[in-house]
Amino acid sequence: MPVLYLPHGGGPLPLLGDPGHKDVTEFLKNIRSRLGQPSAILVVSAHWEEARPTIQSAEHPEMLYDYSGFPPETYKITYPAPGQPELAKEIRGELDKTGFKSALDGERGFDHGVFVPLKLIFPEADIPCFQVSLIRGLDPARHIDLGRALSYLRDQNVLIIGSGMSFHNMRAFMSGGTDENQPDEAFDRWLVKTCCAEDLAPDERDHELINWSQAPQARYCHPREEHLLPLHVCYGAAGYDPPPAELVFNKTVMGKKVSAFLWS
């Protein structure tokens, strides 16, 4: 199975026909052909952090409408995909073997980092789906290691998706303006090169991603990095000597440059 890092957009807006999400909505609707037919889908969402990596283990996860201020119909969205409790238990055991003290959560529902993109990619909701949390403290090296600990799932026909945004400065999004210095594009160029350049050795790529905050305009684009770190998990899940990622989306969301990456 490939590994995909994708932008899930602002709240439910990709599902509402929002003009600022037109390009990313079309991308999410069309990327399925590159993903094969997974037996299960594991999502690492920017919207779940725990003290230790925690695996969603509900048999039938409910919906978690973790946004506010949207039309009433957005609180009736459903994504009735079954969970994968047995695989969740297996992953907990595997993570413990690699030194991660992990946990199960049988109560948590699908947050919008899961149900918004999956409603567009896999609208039938017939593939078992579950989540693994980010780790509080948001240490980038730790999240690369988490991805590597999960990488064995690819051989079990599990699709791993990192759901975040390669640009996530809410104040800049809401301002609606365009900064003439284009700080979003400076960071995006760095990120595309870091993930996709064929002349970067694995240790160099590791170093760049671990030290992402030193990249051009890094803290403008990510005042807090929870929307970036699903990418680190994806990079780790691609393996210890992964090929360069493929840039599969590189357009604007609400006026800011945003990218998506696929490791095949």
One Martini backbone bead per residue (centre of mass of N, CA, C, O) as a GRO file, in nm:
protein
  264
    1MET     BB    1   0.098   0.035   0.019
    2PRO     BB    2   0.058   0.346   0.029
    3VAL     BB    3   0.140   0.690   0.123
    4LEU     BB    4  -0.060   0.972   0.259
    5TYR     BB    5  -0.043   1.326   0.237
    6LEU     BB    6  -0.307   1.551   0.340
    7PRO     BB    7  -0.550   1.795   0.288
    8HIS     BB    8  -0.856   1.877   0.482
    9GLY     BB    9  -0.905   2.153   0.557
   10GLY     BB   10  -1.179   2.354   0.668
   11GLY     BB   11  -1.340   2.161   0.811
   12PRO     BB   12  -1.634   2.113   0.603
   13LEU     BB   13  -1.576   2.278   0.332
   14PRO     BB   14  -1.521   2.053   0.111
   15LEU     BB   15  -1.846   1.966   0.136
   16LEU     BB   16  -1.972   2.280   0.052
   17GLY     BB   17  -1.843   2.430  -0.204
   18ASP     BB   18  -1.598   2.592  -0.148
   19PRO     BB   19  -1.399   2.796  -0.335
   20GLY     BB   20  -1.126   2.764  -0.155
   21HIS     BB   21  -1.169   2.421  -0.208
   22LYS     BB   22  -1.180   2.320  -0.502
   23ASP     BB   23  -0.903   2.179  -0.553
   24VAL     BB   24  -0.902   1.982  -0.310
   25THR     BB   25  -1.165   1.839  -0.374
   26GLU     BB   26  -1.074   1.725  -0.646
   27PHE     BB   27  -0.836   1.568  -0.542
   28LEU     BB   28  -0.990   1.379  -0.343
   29LYS     BB   29  -1.177   1.254  -0.569
   30ASN     BB   30  -0.906   1.151  -0.759
   31ILE     BB   31  -0.692   0.973  -0.579
   32ARG     BB   32  -0.790   0.676  -0.565
   33SER     BB   33  -0.637   0.548  -0.817
   34ARG     BB   34  -0.354   0.554  -0.632
   35LEU     BB   35  -0.457   0.345  -0.372
   36GLY     BB   36  -0.628   0.124  -0.425
   37GLN     BB   37  -0.742  -0.171  -0.221
   38PRO     BB   38  -0.800  -0.161   0.090
   39SER     BB   39  -0.856  -0.327   0.401
   40ALA     BB   40  -0.747  -0.062   0.545
   41ILE     BB   41  -0.757   0.252   0.743
   42LEU     BB   42  -0.502   0.476   0.851
   43VAL     BB   43  -0.528   0.768   1.062
   44VAL     BB   44  -0.342   1.073   1.097
   45SER     BB   45  -0.451   1.332   1.293
   46ALA     BB   46  -0.430   1.669   1.388
   47HIS     BB   47  -0.697   1.618   1.606
   48TRP     BB   48  -0.493   1.412   1.778
   49GLU     BB   49  -0.379   1.411   2.120
   50GLU     BB   50  -0.137   1.232   2.322
   51ALA     BB   51   0.088   1.115   2.551
   52ARG     BB   52   0.033   0.860   2.381
   53PRO     BB   53  -0.003   0.639   2.156
   54THR     BB   54  -0.335   0.612   2.015
   55ILE     BB   55  -0.586   0.364   1.949
   56GLN     BB   56  -0.856   0.315   1.774
   57SER     BB   57  -1.119   0.060   1.900
   58ALA     BB   58  -1.379   0.087   1.772
   59GLU     BB   59  -1.625  -0.080   1.602
   60HIS     BB   60  -1.825   0.198   1.584
   61PRO     BB   61  -1.759   0.489   1.506
   62GLU     BB   62  -1.831   0.794   1.571
   63MET     BB   63  -1.895   1.133   1.570
   64LEU     BB   64  -1.666   1.427   1.556
   65TYR     BB   65  -1.756   1.768   1.591
   66ASP     BB   66  -1.458   1.962   1.568
   67TYR     BB   67  -1.655   2.221   1.523
   68SER     BB   68  -1.765   2.569   1.453
   69GLY     BB   69  -2.009   2.774   1.285
   70PHE     BB   70  -2.186   2.586   1.117
   71PRO     BB   71  -2.412   2.441   0.959
   72PRO     BB   72  -2.639   2.211   1.064
   73GLU     BB   73  -2.566   1.983   0.851
   74THR     BB   74  -2.263   1.940   0.965
   75TYR     BB   75  -2.403   1.773   1.225
   76LYS     BB   76  -2.503   1.518   1.010
   77ILE     BB   77  -2.266   1.387   0.932
   78THR     BB   78  -2.158   1.078   0.782
   79TYR     BB   79  -1.928   0.780   0.864
   80PRO     BB   80  -1.996   0.427   0.862
   81ALA     BB   81  -1.735   0.305   0.923
   82PRO     BB   82  -1.567   0.064   1.038
   83GLY     BB   83  -1.368  -0.065   1.249
   84GLN     BB   84  -1.036  -0.212   1.400
   85PRO     BB   85  -0.983  -0.368   1.685
   86GLU     BB   86  -0.779  -0.598   1.629
   87LEU     BB   87  -0.561  -0.422   1.496
   88ALA     BB   88  -0.525  -0.230   1.730
   89LYS     BB   89  -0.410  -0.443   1.923
   90GLU     BB   90  -0.170  -0.519   1.751
   91ILE     BB   91  -0.035  -0.241   1.742
   92ARG     BB   92   0.014  -0.211   2.038
   93GLY     BB   93   0.216  -0.445   2.053
   94GLU     BB   94   0.419  -0.331   1.844
   95LEU     BB   95   0.481  -0.063   1.986
   96ASP     BB   96   0.588  -0.187   2.249
   97LYS     BB   97   0.833  -0.330   2.110
   98THR     BB   98   0.954  -0.028   2.011
   99GLY     BB   99   0.898   0.165   2.291
  100PHE     BB  100   0.601   0.226   2.286
  101LYS     BB  101   0.359   0.362   2.494
  102SER     BB  102   0.044   0.251   2.454
  103ALA     BB  103  -0.309   0.288   2.351
  104LEU     BB  104  -0.660   0.257   2.395
  105ASP     BB  105  -0.974   0.378   2.220
  106GLY     BB  106  -1.330   0.303   2.243
  107GLU     BB  107  -1.472   0.615   2.211
  108ARG     BB  108  -1.364   0.744   1.977
  109GLY     BB  109  -1.420   0.937   1.707
  110PHE     BB  110  -1.449   1.084   1.407
  111ASP     BB  111  -1.282   1.329   1.283
  112HIS     BB  112  -1.245   1.570   1.033
  113GLY     BB  113  -0.965   1.444   0.940
  114VAL     BB  114  -1.137   1.194   0.837
  115PHE     BB  115  -1.436   1.239   0.715
  116VAL     BB  116  -1.381   1.444   0.497
  117PRO     BB  117  -1.178   1.298   0.304
  118LEU     BB  118  -1.326   1.013   0.294
  119LYS     BB  119  -1.590   1.111   0.157
  120LEU     BB  120  -1.423   1.172  -0.113
  121ILE     BB  121  -1.257   0.904  -0.158
  122PHE     BB  122  -1.463   0.695   0.030
  123PRO     BB  123  -1.799   0.715   0.018
  124GLU     BB  124  -1.898   0.420   0.107
  125ALA     BB  125  -1.784   0.330   0.391
  126ASP     BB  126  -1.652   0.001   0.362
  127ILE     BB  127  -1.383   0.060   0.509
  128PRO     BB  128  -1.189   0.007   0.749
  129CYS     BB  129  -1.141   0.249   1.024
  130PHE     BB  130  -0.863   0.426   1.185
  131GLN     BB  131  -0.668   0.566   1.460
  132VAL     BB  132  -0.375   0.769   1.531
  133SER     BB  133  -0.207   0.952   1.739
  134LEU     BB  134  -0.054   1.196   1.852
  135ILE     BB  135   0.222   1.342   2.038
  136ARG     BB  136   0.284   1.504   2.288
  137GLY     BB  137   0.515   1.777   2.199
  138LEU     BB  138   0.583   1.737   1.891
  139ASP     BB  139   0.809   1.543   1.801
  140PRO     BB  140   0.950   1.473   1.502
  141ALA     BB  141   1.121   1.216   1.552
  142ARG     BB  142   0.896   1.056   1.695
  143HIS     BB  143   0.708   1.049   1.438
  144ILE     BB  144   0.894   0.895   1.257
  145ASP     BB  145   0.912   0.646   1.440
  146LEU     BB  146   0.613   0.583   1.434
  147GLY     BB  147   0.598   0.525   1.133
  148ARG     BB  148   0.802   0.288   1.135
  149ALA     BB  149   0.627   0.112   1.330
  150LEU     BB  150   0.382   0.113   1.098
  151SER     BB  151   0.498   0.003   0.818
  152TYR     BB  152   0.402  -0.302   0.817
  153LEU     BB  153   0.105  -0.246   0.719
  154ARG     BB  154   0.151  -0.234   0.412
  155ASP     BB  155   0.174  -0.559   0.393
  156GLN     BB  156  -0.152  -0.561   0.497
  157ASN     BB  157  -0.322  -0.353   0.322
  158VAL     BB  158  -0.262  -0.069   0.460
  159LEU     BB  159  -0.370   0.254   0.461
  160ILE     BB  160  -0.175   0.548   0.502
  161ILE     BB  161  -0.287   0.856   0.659
  162GLY     BB  162  -0.209   1.199   0.653
  163SER     BB  163  -0.397   1.456   0.831
  164GLY     BB  164  -0.368   1.800   0.722
  165MET     BB  165  -0.138   2.084   0.670
  166SER     BB  166   0.121   2.260   0.509
  167PHE     BB  167  -0.076   2.495   0.594
  168HIS     BB  168  -0.131   2.661   0.941
  169ASN     BB  169  -0.263   2.982   0.949
  170MET     BB  170  -0.540   3.118   1.066
  171ARG     BB  171  -0.494   3.422   1.039
  172ALA     BB  172  -0.419   3.414   0.737
  173PHE     BB  173  -0.675   3.288   0.634
  174MET     BB  174  -0.878   3.511   0.755
  175SER     BB  175  -0.766   3.768   0.606
  176GLY     BB  176  -0.757   3.710   0.274
  177GLY     BB  177  -0.477   3.782   0.205
  178THR     BB  178  -0.166   3.873   0.034
  179ASP     BB  179   0.158   3.821   0.075
  180GLU     BB  180   0.413   3.966  -0.103
  181ASN     BB  181   0.638   3.752   0.016
  182GLN     BB  182   0.538   3.458   0.016
  183PRO     BB  183   0.576   3.253   0.272
  184ASP     BB  184   0.422   2.998   0.180
  185GLU     BB  185   0.607   2.941  -0.072
  186ALA     BB  186   0.877   2.907   0.070
  187PHE     BB  187   0.799   2.661   0.237
  188ASP     BB  188   0.695   2.482   0.007
  189ARG     BB  189   0.964   2.455  -0.144
  190TRP     BB  190   1.110   2.314   0.085
  191LEU     BB  191   0.916   2.071   0.117
  192VAL     BB  192   0.936   1.957  -0.168
  193LYS     BB  193   1.237   1.910  -0.168
  194THR     BB  194   1.256   1.731   0.085
  195CYS     BB  195   1.051   1.503  -0.026
  196CYS     BB  196   1.148   1.488  -0.362
  197ALA     BB  197   1.441   1.486  -0.380
  198GLU     BB  198   1.685   1.271  -0.527
  199ASP     BB  199   1.964   1.404  -0.382
  200LEU     BB  200   1.864   1.296  -0.106
  201ALA     BB  201   1.953   1.157   0.166
  202PRO     BB  202   1.808   1.008   0.427
  203ASP     BB  203   1.964   1.174   0.649
  204GLU     BB  204   1.892   1.449   0.525
  205ARG     BB  205   1.586   1.424   0.541
  206ASP     BB  206   1.568   1.384   0.838
  207HIS     BB  207   1.702   1.651   0.921
  208GLU     BB  208   1.501   1.843   0.790
  209LEU     BB  209   1.240   1.742   0.934
  210ILE     BB  210   1.337   1.774   1.226
  211ASN     BB  211   1.430   2.089   1.131
  212TRP     BB  212   1.178   2.254   1.016
  213SER     BB  213   1.190   2.533   1.187
  214GLN     BB  214   1.440   2.634   0.987
  215ALA     BB  215   1.271   2.704   0.773
  216PRO     BB  216   1.122   2.899   0.562
  217GLN     BB  217   0.859   3.029   0.733
  218ALA     BB  218   0.767   2.815   0.944
  219ARG     BB  219   0.610   2.986   1.176
  220TYR     BB  220   0.407   3.108   0.988
  221CYS     BB  221   0.284   2.831   0.881
  222HIS     BB  222   0.352   2.704   1.195
  223PRO     BB  223   0.279   2.796   1.500
  224ARG     BB  224   0.164   2.501   1.499
  225GLU     BB  225   0.251   2.145   1.416
  226GLU     BB  226  -0.003   1.942   1.392
  227HIS     BB  227  -0.039   1.962   1.062
  228LEU     BB  228   0.254   1.842   0.990
  229LEU     BB  229   0.319   1.562   1.148
  230PRO     BB  230   0.177   1.356   0.963
  231LEU     BB  231   0.413   1.361   0.763
  232HIS     BB  232   0.623   1.222   0.945
  233VAL     BB  233   0.472   0.959   0.964
  234CYS     BB  234   0.470   0.899   0.663
  235TYR     BB  235   0.770   0.896   0.619
  236GLY     BB  236   0.822   0.662   0.816
  237ALA     BB  237   0.620   0.458   0.670
  238ALA     BB  238   0.807   0.438   0.407
  239GLY     BB  239   1.077   0.392   0.566
  240TYR     BB  240   1.427   0.377   0.605
  241ASP     BB  241   1.454   0.387   0.260
  242PRO     BB  242   1.300   0.603   0.102
  243PRO     BB  243   1.159   0.730  -0.145
  244PRO     BB  244   1.066   0.974  -0.303
  245ALA     BB  245   0.822   1.176  -0.321
  246GLU     BB  246   0.509   1.259  -0.455
  247LEU     BB  247   0.363   1.526  -0.609
  248VAL     BB  248  -0.011   1.556  -0.599
  249PHE     BB  249  -0.025   1.853  -0.465
  250ASN     BB  250  -0.010   2.226  -0.581
  251LYS     BB  251  -0.209   2.446  -0.431
  252THR     BB  252  -0.482   2.627  -0.320
  253VAL     BB  253  -0.600   2.723   0.014
  254MET     BB  254  -0.734   3.002   0.084
  255GLY     BB  255  -0.465   3.134  -0.075
  256LYS     BB  256  -0.270   2.890   0.002
  257LYS     BB  257  -0.004   2.697  -0.018
  258VAL     BB  258  -0.050   2.343  -0.096
  259SER     BB  259   0.040   2.001  -0.010
  260ALA     BB  260   0.088   1.666  -0.149
  261PHE     BB  261   0.191   1.320  -0.062
  262LEU     BB  262   0.343   1.023  -0.224
  263TRP     BB  263   0.414   0.689  -0.122
  264SER     BB  264   0.495   0.387  -0.325
   0.00000   0.00000   0.00000
